[in-house]
Amino acid sequence: MSDIQAIRIPDLMSRRVLVTGGSTGIGAEIVRGFAAQGAKVALHYNESREAALALQAEFPEHVFPVQGDMSVTGTPTKVVREAARILGGLDGLINNAGGMLGRVPTTEVEPEHLDRVFALNGKSVWEATVAAYPYLKASENGFVVNTTSIAARNGGGGGAVLYAAAKSFVSSLTRGQAKEFVA
């Protein structure tokens, strides 16, 4: 029995959660944590199909993969709707999808790269949250968790300035939406 399974959190039983970027890294551990507690988890992935299927095999009655490129406008909405359809609604959204998409010095960034970094790390969080809001509002205790980075606070390292700026956007968006959503 893993440490995650040894600690039981009754409030998570039967919760319906979408984890974007849930097939690898931090996202995969979030998926494992919720699934081990009995939650139903829509595991979003883009290119890591094998990893998503391995997590589904680990928790076959709790994990349901959903594919989509979160950097493409409209995809976050489609992913949220598909997750809600599969799970019969949503109680939680974990916006975890993101990445640097390569280290590029500021003076060498092409406009397309800037657009893709901001679309994946910032715009997708906004779009997924807006799409999930009606489901979460209908839930007894709906919630949103946005993962960000220390780079949001320190400006990132060489070639990671765009990533840091996008994560700063997410940090500010999180604080602002929290104020709006509880009002």
VMD Tcl script that builds the backbone (N, CA, C; Angstrom):
set m [mol new atoms 549]
animate dup $m
set s [atomselect $m all]
$s set {name element resname resid chain x y z} {
  {N N MET 1 A 0.845 -1.168 0.000}
  {CA C MET 1 A 0.000 0.000 0.000}
  {C C MET 1 A 0.899 1.243 0.000}
  {N N SER 2 A 0.638 2.175 -0.931}
  {CA C SER 2 A 1.445 3.394 -1.003}
  {C C SER 2 A 1.060 4.349 0.117}
  {N N ASP 3 A 1.937 5.344 0.354}
  {CA C ASP 3 A 1.637 6.366 1.356}
  {C C ASP 3 A 0.343 7.084 1.026}
  {N N ILE 4 A 0.100 7.312 -0.260}
  {CA C ILE 4 A -1.126 7.989 -0.695}
  {C C ILE 4 A -2.347 7.174 -0.298}
  {N N GLN 5 A -2.271 5.873 -0.461}
  {CA C GLN 5 A -3.407 5.019 -0.143}
  {C C GLN 5 A -3.567 4.802 1.355}
  {N N ALA 6 A -2.489 4.949 2.122}
  {CA C ALA 6 A -2.557 4.717 3.562}
  {C C ALA 6 A -3.361 5.801 4.270}
  {N N ILE 7 A -3.344 7.014 3.737}
  {CA C ILE 7 A -4.095 8.124 4.332}
  {C C ILE 7 A -5.398 8.266 3.561}
  {N N ARG 8 A -6.505 8.070 4.249}
  {CA C ARG 8 A -7.809 8.154 3.591}
  {C C ARG 8 A -8.421 9.529 3.832}
  {N N ILE 9 A -8.906 10.144 2.779}
  {CA C ILE 9 A -9.548 11.451 2.864}
  {C C ILE 9 A -10.967 11.282 2.333}
  {N N PRO 10 A -11.928 11.046 3.221}
  {CA C PRO 10 A -13.296 10.745 2.794}
  {C C PRO 10 A -13.913 11.802 1.875}
  {N N ASP 11 A -13.529 13.063 2.038}
  {CA C ASP 11 A -14.098 14.128 1.212}
  {C C ASP 11 A -13.760 13.973 -0.270}
  {N N LEU 12 A -12.753 13.186 -0.595}
  {CA C LEU 12 A -12.359 13.021 -1.991}
  {C C LEU 12 A -13.046 11.836 -2.668}
  {N N MET 13 A -13.672 10.965 -1.883}
  {CA C MET 13 A -14.378 9.809 -2.451}
  {C C MET 13 A -15.440 10.293 -3.439}
  {N N SER 14 A -15.451 9.725 -4.607}
  {CA C SER 14 A -16.451 9.996 -5.637}
  {C C SER 14 A -16.417 11.419 -6.183}
  {N N ARG 15 A -15.399 12.202 -5.864}
  {CA C ARG 15 A -15.272 13.527 -6.467}
  {C C ARG 15 A -14.891 13.347 -7.924}
  {N N ARG 16 A -15.308 14.270 -8.764}
  {CA C ARG 16 A -15.050 14.221 -10.208}
  {C C ARG 16 A -14.103 15.364 -10.555}
  {N N VAL 17 A -12.873 14.990 -10.947}
  {CA C VAL 17 A -11.810 15.976 -11.106}
  {C C VAL 17 A -11.154 15.837 -12.477}
  {N N LEU 18 A -10.907 16.985 -13.110}
  {CA C LEU 18 A -10.116 17.028 -14.337}
  {C C LEU 18 A -8.738 17.550 -13.989}
  {N N VAL 19 A -7.702 16.803 -14.386}
  {CA C VAL 19 A -6.315 17.234 -14.207}
  {C C VAL 19 A -5.720 17.423 -15.591}
  {N N THR 20 A -5.463 18.698 -15.969}
  {CA C THR 20 A -4.805 18.930 -17.254}
  {C C THR 20 A -3.318 18.671 -17.082}
  {N N GLY 21 A -2.697 18.173 -18.142}
  {CA C GLY 21 A -1.286 17.810 -18.027}
  {C C GLY 21 A -1.085 16.718 -16.988}
  {N N GLY 22 A -1.997 15.758 -16.969}
  {CA C GLY 22 A -2.012 14.749 -15.917}
  {C C GLY 22 A -1.275 13.459 -16.206}
  {N N SER 23 A -0.601 13.360 -17.330}
  {CA C SER 23 A 0.015 12.075 -17.676}
  {C C SER 23 A 1.448 11.920 -17.184}
  {N N THR 24 A 2.127 13.016 -16.877}
  {CA C THR 24 A 3.525 12.933 -16.453}
  {C C THR 24 A 3.804 13.928 -15.325}
  {N N GLY 25 A 4.936 13.761 -14.674}
  {CA C GLY 25 A 5.416 14.717 -13.684}
  {C C GLY 25 A 4.449 14.979 -12.542}
  {N N ILE 26 A 4.343 16.249 -12.163}
  {CA C ILE 26 A 3.471 16.658 -11.066}
  {C C ILE 26 A 2.035 16.248 -11.348}
  {N N GLY 27 A 1.581 16.428 -12.582}
  {CA C GLY 27 A 0.211 16.070 -12.938}
  {C C GLY 27 A -0.099 14.609 -12.694}
  {N N ALA 28 A 0.821 13.726 -13.041}
  {CA C ALA 28 A 0.605 12.291 -12.829}
  {C C ALA 28 A 0.483 11.974 -11.344}
  {N N GLU 29 A 1.270 12.638 -10.519}
  {CA C GLU 29 A 1.185 12.408 -9.072}
  {C C GLU 29 A -0.135 12.945 -8.511}
  {N N ILE 30 A -0.615 14.045 -9.063}
  {CA C ILE 30 A -1.926 14.569 -8.660}
  {C C ILE 30 A -3.015 13.566 -9.020}
  {N N VAL 31 A -2.940 13.029 -10.227}
  {CA C VAL 31 A -3.912 12.015 -10.661}
  {C C VAL 31 A -3.864 10.816 -9.716}
  {N N ARG 32 A -2.674 10.312 -9.429}
  {CA C ARG 32 A -2.530 9.171 -8.512}
  {C C ARG 32 A -3.142 9.478 -7.149}
  {N N GLY 33 A -2.872 10.664 -6.643}
  {CA C GLY 33 A -3.385 11.043 -5.331}
  {C C GLY 33 A -4.901 11.049 -5.283}
  {N N PHE 34 A -5.536 11.677 -6.255}
  {CA C PHE 34 A -7.001 11.705 -6.285}
  {C C PHE 34 A -7.586 10.315 -6.514}
  {N N ALA 35 A -7.021 9.573 -7.466}
  {CA C ALA 35 A -7.543 8.228 -7.771}
  {C C ALA 35 A -7.404 7.295 -6.573}
  {N N ALA 36 A -6.293 7.370 -5.859}
  {CA C ALA 36 A -6.075 6.515 -4.690}
  {C C ALA 36 A -7.093 6.806 -3.594}
  {N N GLN 37 A -7.642 7.999 -3.601}
  {CA C GLN 37 A -8.650 8.377 -2.605}
  {C C GLN 37 A -10.071 8.066 -3.072}
  {N N GLY 38 A -10.206 7.489 -4.252}
  {CA C GLY 38 A -11.525 7.095 -4.742}
  {C C GLY 38 A -12.198 8.119 -5.631}
  {N N ALA 39 A -11.485 9.168 -5.999}
  {CA C ALA 39 A -12.051 10.154 -6.921}
  {C C ALA 39 A -12.063 9.595 -8.336}
  {N N LYS 40 A -12.963 10.114 -9.151}
  {CA C LYS 40 A -12.985 9.828 -10.584}
  {C C LYS 40 A -12.200 10.947 -11.245}
  {N N VAL 41 A -11.178 10.586 -12.023}
  {CA C VAL 41 A -10.261 11.577 -12.568}
  {C C VAL 41 A -10.210 11.506 -14.089}
  {N N ALA 42 A -10.528 12.642 -14.716}
  {CA C ALA 42 A -10.285 12.784 -16.152}
  {C C ALA 42 A -8.841 13.252 -16.279}
  {N N LEU 43 A -8.020 12.424 -16.862}
  {CA C LEU 43 A -6.587 12.683 -17.006}
  {C C LEU 43 A -6.364 13.258 -18.395}
  {N N HIS 44 A -6.110 14.558 -18.470}
  {CA C HIS 44 A -5.817 15.156 -19.767}
  {C C HIS 44 A -4.356 14.902 -20.135}
  {N N TYR 45 A -4.131 14.626 -21.409}
  {CA C TYR 45 A -2.775 14.497 -21.940}
  {C C TYR 45 A -2.780 15.047 -23.359}
  {N N ASN 46 A -1.605 15.355 -23.860}
  {CA C ASN 46 A -1.493 15.777 -25.255}
  {C C ASN 46 A -0.759 14.712 -26.049}
  {N N GLU 47 A 0.538 14.557 -25.797}
  {CA C GLU 47 A 1.349 13.608 -26.568}
  {C C GLU 47 A 1.718 12.347 -25.802}
  {N N SER 48 A 1.496 12.307 -24.506}
  {CA C SER 48 A 1.949 11.200 -23.657}
  {C C SER 48 A 0.858 10.141 -23.488}
  {N N ARG 49 A 0.404 9.603 -24.602}
  {CA C ARG 49 A -0.688 8.623 -24.567}
  {C C ARG 49 A -0.332 7.381 -23.757}
  {N N GLU 50 A 0.875 6.864 -23.953}
  {CA C GLU 50 A 1.278 5.649 -23.245}
  {C C GLU 50 A 1.292 5.869 -21.735}
  {N N ALA 51 A 1.792 7.015 -21.310}
  {CA C ALA 51 A 1.811 7.335 -19.877}
  {C C ALA 51 A 0.387 7.457 -19.331}
  {N N ALA 52 A -0.500 8.076 -20.112}
  {CA C ALA 52 A -1.902 8.209 -19.693}
  {C C ALA 52 A -2.554 6.840 -19.556}
  {N N LEU 53 A -2.301 5.965 -20.514}
  {CA C LEU 53 A -2.882 4.619 -20.464}
  {C C LEU 53 A -2.300 3.798 -19.311}
  {N N ALA 54 A -1.031 4.022 -18.985}
  {CA C ALA 54 A -0.423 3.322 -17.847}
  {C C ALA 54 A -1.087 3.757 -16.538}
  {N N LEU 55 A -1.385 5.035 -16.396}
  {CA C LEU 55 A -2.080 5.513 -15.194}
  {C C LEU 55 A -3.502 4.965 -15.149}
  {N N GLN 56 A -4.132 4.889 -16.306}
  {CA C GLN 56 A -5.478 4.310 -16.344}
  {C C GLN 56 A -5.429 2.840 -15.927}
  {N N ALA 57 A -4.410 2.115 -16.363}
  {CA C ALA 57 A -4.262 0.712 -15.993}
  {C C ALA 57 A -3.996 0.558 -14.491}
  {N N GLU 58 A -3.323 1.541 -13.904}
  {CA C GLU 58 A -3.027 1.523 -12.476}
  {C C GLU 58 A -4.301 1.734 -11.637}
  {N N PHE 59 A -5.225 2.536 -12.167}
  {CA C PHE 59 A -6.495 2.850 -11.478}
  {C C PHE 59 A -7.641 2.743 -12.481}
  {N N PRO 60 A -7.935 1.527 -12.957}
  {CA C PRO 60 A -8.882 1.370 -14.068}
  {C C PRO 60 A -10.308 1.869 -13.814}
  {N N GLU 61 A -10.729 1.903 -12.586}
  {CA C GLU 61 A -12.096 2.362 -12.303}
  {C C GLU 61 A -12.139 3.829 -11.901}
  {N N HIS 62 A -10.984 4.489 -11.932}
  {CA C HIS 62 A -10.923 5.873 -11.449}
  {C C HIS 62 A -10.300 6.866 -12.419}
  {N N VAL 63 A -9.570 6.402 -13.429}
  {CA C VAL 63 A -8.846 7.307 -14.321}
  {C C VAL 63 A -9.347 7.136 -15.755}
  {N N PHE 64 A -9.651 8.285 -16.383}
  {CA C PHE 64 A -10.229 8.298 -17.723}
  {C C PHE 64 A -9.479 9.314 -18.585}
  {N N PRO 65 A -8.610 8.843 -19.500}
  {CA C PRO 65 A -7.817 9.759 -20.326}
  {C C PRO 65 A -8.661 10.576 -21.308}
  {N N VAL 66 A -8.237 11.832 -21.497}
  {CA C VAL 66 A -8.837 12.752 -22.459}
  {C C VAL 66 A -7.687 13.458 -23.161}
  {N N GLN 67 A -7.631 13.393 -24.476}
  {CA C GLN 67 A -6.522 13.959 -25.241}
  {C C GLN 67 A -6.874 15.339 -25.786}
  {N N GLY 68 A -5.869 16.203 -25.887}
  {CA C GLY 68 A -6.049 17.497 -26.529}
  {C C GLY 68 A -4.828 18.383 -26.356}
  {N N ASP 69 A -4.581 19.227 -27.355}
  {CA C ASP 69 A -3.474 20.185 -27.309}
  {C C ASP 69 A -3.997 21.479 -26.701}
  {N N MET 70 A -3.666 21.734 -25.445}
  {CA C MET 70 A -4.192 22.878 -24.710}
  {C C MET 70 A -3.707 24.215 -25.254}
  {N N SER 71 A -2.721 24.217 -26.143}
  {CA C SER 71 A -2.250 25.468 -26.717}
  {C C SER 71 A -3.106 25.923 -27.892}
  {N N VAL 72 A -4.050 25.100 -28.294}
  {CA C VAL 72 A -4.925 25.432 -29.420}
  {C C VAL 72 A -6.252 25.969 -28.886}
  {N N THR 73 A -6.599 27.189 -29.275}
  {CA C THR 73 A -7.843 27.804 -28.832}
  {C C THR 73 A -9.017 26.872 -29.113}
  {N N GLY 74 A -9.877 26.715 -28.132}
  {CA C GLY 74 A -11.038 25.835 -28.237}
  {C C GLY 74 A -10.813 24.462 -27.639}
  {N N THR 75 A -9.578 24.002 -27.643}
  {CA C THR 75 A -9.294 22.680 -27.085}
  {C C THR 75 A -9.543 22.615 -25.583}
  {N N PRO 76 A -9.128 23.601 -24.785}
  {CA C PRO 76 A -9.433 23.508 -23.357}
  {C C PRO 76 A -10.937 23.357 -23.091}
  {N N THR 77 A -11.754 24.069 -23.832}
  {CA C THR 77 A -13.211 23.950 -23.678}
  {C C THR 77 A -13.667 22.542 -24.038}
  {N N LYS 78 A -13.160 22.002 -25.122}
  {CA C LYS 78 A -13.515 20.640 -25.536}
  {C C LYS 78 A -13.079 19.618 -24.492}
  {N N VAL 79 A -11.883 19.786 -23.941}
  {CA C VAL 79 A -11.373 18.860 -22.921}
  {C C VAL 79 A -12.264 18.914 -21.682}
  {N N VAL 80 A -12.634 20.111 -21.252}
  {CA C VAL 80 A -13.507 20.249 -20.077}
  {C C VAL 80 A -14.852 19.586 -20.343}
  {N N ARG 81 A -15.441 19.842 -21.483}
  {CA C ARG 81 A -16.754 19.262 -21.801}
  {C C ARG 81 A -16.696 17.742 -21.879}
  {N N GLU 82 A -15.625 17.217 -22.471}
  {CA C GLU 82 A -15.470 15.762 -22.565}
  {C C GLU 82 A -15.283 15.157 -21.172}
  {N N ALA 83 A -14.480 15.809 -20.345}
  {CA C ALA 83 A -14.276 15.323 -18.971}
  {C C ALA 83 A -15.604 15.319 -18.210}
  {N N ALA 84 A -16.370 16.390 -18.329}
  {CA C ALA 84 A -17.668 16.472 -17.638}
  {C C ALA 84 A -18.624 15.406 -18.155}
  {N N ARG 85 A -18.567 15.139 -19.453}
  {CA C ARG 85 A -19.428 14.096 -20.023}
  {C C ARG 85 A -19.053 12.729 -19.467}
  {N N ILE 86 A -17.762 12.415 -19.483}
  {CA C ILE 86 A -17.287 11.110 -19.011}
  {C C ILE 86 A -17.583 10.922 -17.520}
  {N N LEU 87 A -17.362 11.968 -16.736}
  {CA C LEU 87 A -17.486 11.869 -15.275}
  {C C LEU 87 A -18.893 12.177 -14.763}
  {N N GLY 88 A -19.771 12.672 -15.625}
  {CA C GLY 88 A -21.110 13.047 -15.187}
  {C C GLY 88 A -21.130 14.367 -14.437}
  {N N GLY 89 A -20.205 15.263 -14.781}
  {CA C GLY 89 A -20.071 16.567 -14.139}
  {C C GLY 89 A -18.655 16.758 -13.656}
  {N N LEU 90 A -18.406 17.898 -13.025}
  {CA C LEU 90 A -17.080 18.184 -12.485}
  {C C LEU 90 A -17.210 18.807 -11.105}
  {N N ASP 91 A -16.382 18.344 -10.193}
  {CA C ASP 91 A -16.271 18.941 -8.873}
  {C C ASP 91 A -14.988 19.737 -8.730}
  {N N GLY 92 A -13.998 19.420 -9.569}
  {CA C GLY 92 A -12.717 20.096 -9.453}
  {C C GLY 92 A -11.972 20.158 -10.765}
  {N N LEU 93 A -11.190 21.211 -10.900}
  {CA C LEU 93 A -10.324 21.410 -12.061}
  {C C LEU 93 A -8.929 21.723 -11.555}
  {N N ILE 94 A -7.957 20.926 -11.989}
  {CA C ILE 94 A -6.555 21.190 -11.689}
  {C C ILE 94 A -5.904 21.601 -13.006}
  {N N ASN 95 A -5.614 22.892 -13.157}
  {CA C ASN 95 A -4.947 23.402 -14.357}
  {C C ASN 95 A -3.446 23.207 -14.175}
  {N N ASN 96 A -2.937 22.139 -14.759}
  {CA C ASN 96 A -1.534 21.784 -14.583}
  {C C ASN 96 A -0.763 21.739 -15.904}
  {N N ALA 97 A -1.444 21.705 -17.041}
  {CA C ALA 97 A -0.754 21.616 -18.333}
  {C C ALA 97 A 0.121 22.846 -18.531}
  {N N GLY 98 A 1.322 22.624 -19.032}
  {CA C GLY 98 A 2.218 23.741 -19.299}
  {C C GLY 98 A 3.618 23.272 -19.603}
  {N N GLY 99 A 4.446 24.204 -19.984}
  {CA C GLY 99 A 5.837 23.897 -20.265}
  {C C GLY 99 A 6.528 25.078 -20.920}
  {N N MET 100 A 7.855 25.068 -20.894}
  {CA C MET 100 A 8.625 26.176 -21.470}
  {C C MET 100 A 8.626 26.166 -22.989}
  {N N LEU 101 A 8.502 25.006 -23.578}
  {CA C LEU 101 A 8.558 24.842 -25.037}
  {C C LEU 101 A 9.910 25.277 -25.602}
  {N N GLY 102 A 10.919 25.118 -24.802}
  {CA C GLY 102 A 12.282 25.430 -25.215}
  {C C GLY 102 A 12.777 26.738 -24.621}
  {N N ARG 103 A 14.077 26.776 -24.362}
  {CA C ARG 103 A 14.697 28.015 -23.843}
  {C C ARG 103 A 15.111 28.872 -25.032}
  {N N VAL 104 A 14.522 30.072 -25.082}
  {CA C VAL 104 A 14.822 30.985 -26.178}
  {C C VAL 104 A 15.085 32.368 -25.570}
  {N N PRO 105 A 16.251 32.935 -25.813}
  {CA C PRO 105 A 16.515 34.278 -25.302}
  {C C PRO 105 A 15.472 35.282 -25.810}
  {N N THR 106 A 15.135 36.236 -24.980}
  {CA C THR 106 A 14.091 37.209 -25.295}
  {C C THR 106 A 14.279 37.851 -26.664}
  {N N THR 107 A 15.503 38.234 -26.994}
  {CA C THR 107 A 15.752 38.936 -28.258}
  {C C THR 107 A 15.685 38.025 -29.479}
  {N N GLU 108 A 15.562 36.715 -29.251}
  {CA C GLU 108 A 15.489 35.772 -30.368}
  {C C GLU 108 A 14.115 35.123 -30.511}
  {N N VAL 109 A 13.173 35.519 -29.673}
  {CA C VAL 109 A 11.831 34.927 -29.704}
  {C C VAL 109 A 11.079 35.373 -30.954}
  {N N GLU 110 A 10.558 34.404 -31.665}
  {CA C GLU 110 A 9.691 34.688 -32.805}
  {C C GLU 110 A 8.261 34.857 -32.280}
  {N N PRO 111 A 7.443 35.682 -32.932}
  {CA C PRO 111 A 6.066 35.890 -32.463}
  {C C PRO 111 A 5.261 34.596 -32.298}
  {N N GLU 112 A 5.498 33.625 -33.148}
  {CA C GLU 112 A 4.775 32.355 -33.055}
  {C C GLU 112 A 5.119 31.613 -31.766}
  {N N HIS 113 A 6.387 31.687 -31.379}
  {CA C HIS 113 A 6.807 31.036 -30.134}
  {C C HIS 113 A 6.160 31.720 -28.937}
  {N N LEU 114 A 6.172 33.045 -28.936}
  {CA C LEU 114 A 5.524 33.792 -27.867}
  {C C LEU 114 A 4.047 33.394 -27.762}
  {N N ASP 115 A 3.361 33.351 -28.882}
  {CA C ASP 115 A 1.935 32.992 -28.886}
  {C C ASP 115 A 1.707 31.594 -28.324}
  {N N ARG 116 A 2.545 30.648 -28.717}
  {CA C ARG 116 A 2.368 29.260 -28.262}
  {C C ARG 116 A 2.656 29.122 -26.758}
  {N N VAL 117 A 3.705 29.789 -26.254}
  {CA C VAL 117 A 4.018 29.724 -24.827}
  {C C VAL 117 A 2.876 30.315 -24.001}
  {N N PHE 118 A 2.372 31.472 -24.426}
  {CA C PHE 118 A 1.276 32.087 -23.677}
  {C C PHE 118 A -0.023 31.304 -23.824}
  {N N ALA 119 A -0.257 30.735 -25.001}
  {CA C ALA 119 A -1.472 29.932 -25.193}
  {C C ALA 119 A -1.475 28.714 -24.280}
  {N N LEU 120 A -0.348 28.011 -24.209}
  {CA C LEU 120 A -0.273 26.802 -23.392}
  {C C LEU 120 A -0.282 27.114 -21.901}
  {N N ASN 121 A 0.496 28.077 -21.481}
  {CA C ASN 121 A 0.691 28.320 -20.053}
  {C C ASN 121 A -0.276 29.314 -19.432}
  {N N GLY 122 A -0.890 30.150 -20.218}
  {CA C GLY 122 A -1.784 31.171 -19.688}
  {C C GLY 122 A -3.199 31.073 -20.207}
  {N N LYS 123 A -3.350 31.231 -21.495}
  {CA C LYS 123 A -4.688 31.260 -22.090}
  {C C LYS 123 A -5.455 29.965 -21.824}
  {N N SER 124 A -4.768 28.836 -21.850}
  {CA C SER 124 A -5.463 27.557 -21.619}
  {C C SER 124 A -6.044 27.485 -20.210}
  {N N VAL 125 A -5.356 28.084 -19.237}
  {CA C VAL 125 A -5.854 28.103 -17.852}
  {C C VAL 125 A -7.130 28.924 -17.786}
  {N N TRP 126 A -7.091 30.101 -18.393}
  {CA C TRP 126 A -8.286 30.956 -18.430}
  {C C TRP 126 A -9.441 30.239 -19.126}
  {N N GLU 127 A -9.182 29.680 -20.314}
  {CA C GLU 127 A -10.253 29.046 -21.089}
  {C C GLU 127 A -10.832 27.821 -20.380}
  {N N ALA 128 A -9.978 26.973 -19.834}
  {CA C ALA 128 A -10.468 25.778 -19.127}
  {C C ALA 128 A -11.291 26.170 -17.910}
  {N N THR 129 A -10.846 27.186 -17.189}
  {CA C THR 129 A -11.575 27.615 -15.995}
  {C C THR 129 A -12.940 28.175 -16.360}
  {N N VAL 130 A -12.999 28.998 -17.392}
  {CA C VAL 130 A -14.285 29.552 -17.835}
  {C C VAL 130 A -15.219 28.428 -18.273}
  {N N ALA 131 A -14.692 27.446 -18.999}
  {CA C ALA 131 A -15.510 26.318 -19.450}
  {C C ALA 131 A -15.985 25.462 -18.287}
  {N N ALA 132 A -15.131 25.303 -17.275}
  {CA C ALA 132 A -15.480 24.452 -16.130}
  {C C ALA 132 A -16.384 25.156 -15.126}
  {N N TYR 133 A -16.388 26.465 -15.124}
  {CA C TYR 133 A -17.109 27.227 -14.099}
  {C C TYR 133 A -18.561 26.791 -13.896}
  {N N PRO 134 A -19.359 26.617 -14.942}
  {CA C PRO 134 A -20.754 26.200 -14.703}
  {C C PRO 134 A -20.867 24.847 -13.996}
  {N N TYR 135 A -20.000 23.918 -14.346}
  {CA C TYR 135 A -20.005 22.602 -13.698}
  {C C TYR 135 A -19.594 22.727 -12.227}
  {N N LEU 136 A -18.558 23.515 -11.980}
  {CA C LEU 136 A -18.046 23.678 -10.621}
  {C C LEU 136 A -19.052 24.430 -9.749}
  {N N LYS 137 A -19.724 25.396 -10.342}
  {CA C LYS 137 A -20.750 26.152 -9.614}
  {C C LYS 137 A -21.912 25.227 -9.234}
  {N N ALA 138 A -22.238 24.280 -10.103}
  {CA C ALA 138 A -23.325 23.328 -9.836}
  {C C ALA 138 A -22.930 22.277 -8.807}
  {N N SER 139 A -21.634 22.082 -8.623}
  {CA C SER 139 A -21.132 21.115 -7.652}
  {C C SER 139 A -21.307 21.656 -6.241}
  {N N GLU 140 A -21.429 20.752 -5.300}
  {CA C GLU 140 A -21.580 21.164 -3.899}
  {C C GLU 140 A -20.368 21.952 -3.397}
  {N N ASN 141 A -19.180 21.521 -3.778}
  {CA C ASN 141 A -17.942 22.178 -3.336}
  {C C ASN 141 A -16.951 22.253 -4.487}
  {N N GLY 142 A -17.323 22.922 -5.562}
  {CA C GLY 142 A -16.442 23.013 -6.717}
  {C C GLY 142 A -15.166 23.776 -6.393}
  {N N PHE 143 A -14.074 23.395 -7.051}
  {CA C PHE 143 A -12.784 24.042 -6.794}
  {C C PHE 143 A -11.919 24.075 -8.041}
  {N N VAL 144 A -11.003 25.044 -8.061}
  {CA C VAL 144 A -9.992 25.166 -9.109}
  {C C VAL 144 A -8.643 25.298 -8.416}
  {N N VAL 145 A -7.663 24.547 -8.893}
  {CA C VAL 145 A -6.284 24.665 -8.439}
  {C C VAL 145 A -5.437 24.903 -9.680}
  {N N ASN 146 A -4.660 25.969 -9.669}
  {CA C ASN 146 A -3.764 26.273 -10.784}
  {C C ASN 146 A -2.321 26.072 -10.332}
  {N N THR 147 A -1.587 25.239 -11.056}
  {CA C THR 147 A -0.164 25.096 -10.738}
  {C C THR 147 A 0.605 26.168 -11.504}
  {N N THR 148 A 1.624 26.668 -10.887}
  {CA C THR 148 A 2.450 27.696 -11.504}
  {C C THR 148 A 3.910 27.326 -11.261}
  {N N SER 149 A 4.767 28.285 -11.104}
  {CA C SER 149 A 6.197 28.002 -10.993}
  {C C SER 149 A 6.874 29.095 -10.175}
  {N N ILE 150 A 7.981 28.742 -9.563}
  {CA C ILE 150 A 8.792 29.748 -8.876}
  {C C ILE 150 A 9.236 30.812 -9.877}
  {N N ALA 151 A 9.307 30.433 -11.144}
  {CA C ALA 151 A 9.676 31.388 -12.196}
  {C C ALA 151 A 8.690 32.550 -12.274}
  {N N ALA 152 A 7.456 32.326 -11.830}
  {CA C ALA 152 A 6.459 33.400 -11.815}
  {C C ALA 152 A 6.868 34.517 -10.861}
  {N N ARG 153 A 7.648 34.160 -9.860}
  {CA C ARG 153 A 8.070 35.158 -8.856}
  {C C ARG 153 A 9.472 35.690 -9.103}
  {N N ASN 154 A 10.323 34.887 -9.748}
  {CA C ASN 154 A 11.707 35.350 -9.894}
  {C C ASN 154 A 12.095 35.712 -11.325}
  {N N GLY 155 A 11.132 35.644 -12.254}
  {CA C GLY 155 A 11.415 36.048 -13.630}
  {C C GLY 155 A 12.012 34.969 -14.507}
  {N N GLY 156 A 12.271 33.791 -13.948}
  {CA C GLY 156 A 12.808 32.682 -14.738}
  {C C GLY 156 A 14.284 32.848 -15.042}
  {N N GLY 157 A 14.860 31.791 -15.556}
  {CA C GLY 157 A 16.274 31.806 -15.929}
  {C C GLY 157 A 16.433 32.206 -17.380}
  {N N GLY 158 A 17.677 32.170 -17.847}
  {CA C GLY 158 A 17.967 32.514 -19.228}
  {C C GLY 158 A 17.141 31.699 -20.209}
  {N N GLY 159 A 16.471 32.378 -21.103}
  {CA C GLY 159 A 15.659 31.707 -22.111}
  {C C GLY 159 A 14.292 31.265 -21.629}
  {N N ALA 160 A 13.978 31.561 -20.368}
  {CA C ALA 160 A 12.681 31.132 -19.816}
  {C C ALA 160 A 11.799 32.316 -19.415}
  {N N VAL 161 A 12.108 33.491 -19.927}
  {CA C VAL 161 A 11.385 34.701 -19.546}
  {C C VAL 161 A 9.912 34.609 -19.951}
  {N N LEU 162 A 9.620 34.122 -21.131}
  {CA C LEU 162 A 8.217 34.016 -21.557}
  {C C LEU 162 A 7.437 33.052 -20.673}
  {N N TYR 163 A 8.045 31.931 -20.369}
  {CA C TYR 163 A 7.414 30.953 -19.473}
  {C C TYR 163 A 7.132 31.607 -18.120}
  {N N ALA 164 A 8.103 32.318 -17.566}
  {CA C ALA 164 A 7.935 32.989 -16.278}
  {C C ALA 164 A 6.810 34.012 -16.349}
  {N N ALA 165 A 6.752 34.767 -17.418}
  {CA C ALA 165 A 5.704 35.778 -17.570}
  {C C ALA 165 A 4.327 35.130 -17.676}
  {N N ALA 166 A 4.236 34.023 -18.399}
  {CA C ALA 166 A 2.953 33.320 -18.525}
  {C C ALA 166 A 2.517 32.761 -17.173}
  {N N LYS 167 A 3.449 32.229 -16.404}
  {CA C LYS 167 A 3.112 31.704 -15.083}
  {C C LYS 167 A 2.759 32.836 -14.117}
  {N N SER 168 A 3.366 34.014 -14.298}
  {CA C SER 168 A 2.974 35.181 -13.505}
  {C C SER 168 A 1.525 35.552 -13.809}
  {N N PHE 169 A 1.159 35.484 -15.071}
  {CA C PHE 169 A -0.223 35.718 -15.472}
  {C C PHE 169 A -1.152 34.761 -14.729}
  {N N VAL 170 A -0.775 33.477 -14.661}
  {CA C VAL 170 A -1.605 32.479 -13.975}
  {C C VAL 170 A -1.725 32.800 -12.489}
  {N N SER 171 A -0.630 33.232 -11.877}
  {CA C SER 171 A -0.681 33.588 -10.458}
  {C C SER 171 A -1.661 34.730 -10.220}
  {N N SER 172 A -1.604 35.746 -11.048}
  {CA C SER 172 A -2.516 36.881 -10.910}
  {C C SER 172 A -3.946 36.478 -11.244}
  {N N LEU 173 A -4.115 35.696 -12.280}
  {CA C LEU 173 A -5.437 35.202 -12.656}
  {C C LEU 173 A -6.064 34.414 -11.507}
  {N N THR 174 A -5.273 33.595 -10.857}
  {CA C THR 174 A -5.761 32.785 -9.732}
  {C C THR 174 A -6.299 33.666 -8.620}
  {N N ARG 175 A -5.518 34.662 -8.235}
  {CA C ARG 175 A -5.958 35.565 -7.169}
  {C C ARG 175 A -7.218 36.332 -7.571}
  {N N GLY 176 A -7.252 36.837 -8.786}
  {CA C GLY 176 A -8.402 37.602 -9.251}
  {C C GLY 176 A -9.655 36.758 -9.374}
  {N N GLN 177 A -9.536 35.567 -9.944}
  {CA C GLN 177 A -10.709 34.695 -10.081}
  {C C GLN 177 A -11.211 34.232 -8.723}
  {N N ALA 178 A -10.322 34.008 -7.786}
  {CA C ALA 178 A -10.756 33.614 -6.445}
  {C C ALA 178 A -11.661 34.696 -5.856}
  {N N LYS 179 A -11.305 35.944 -6.043}
  {CA C LYS 179 A -12.135 37.050 -5.555}
  {C C LYS 179 A -13.477 37.089 -6.273}
  {N N GLU 180 A -13.460 36.921 -7.593}
  {CA C GLU 180 A -14.703 36.939 -8.365}
  {C C GLU 180 A -15.614 35.774 -8.016}
  {N N PHE 181 A -15.047 34.598 -7.907}
  {CA C PHE 181 A -15.857 33.395 -7.751}
  {C C PHE 181 A -16.499 33.278 -6.379}
  {N N VAL 182 A -15.911 33.867 -5.355}
  {CA C VAL 182 A -16.516 33.775 -4.020}
  {C C VAL 182 A -17.474 34.920 -3.744}
  {N N ALA 183 A -17.495 35.912 -4.622}
  {CA C ALA 183 A -18.385 37.076 -4.428}
  {C C ALA 183 A -19.845 36.702 -4.676}
}
mol reanalyze $m
mol bondsrecalc $m
mol representation Tube
mol addrep $m
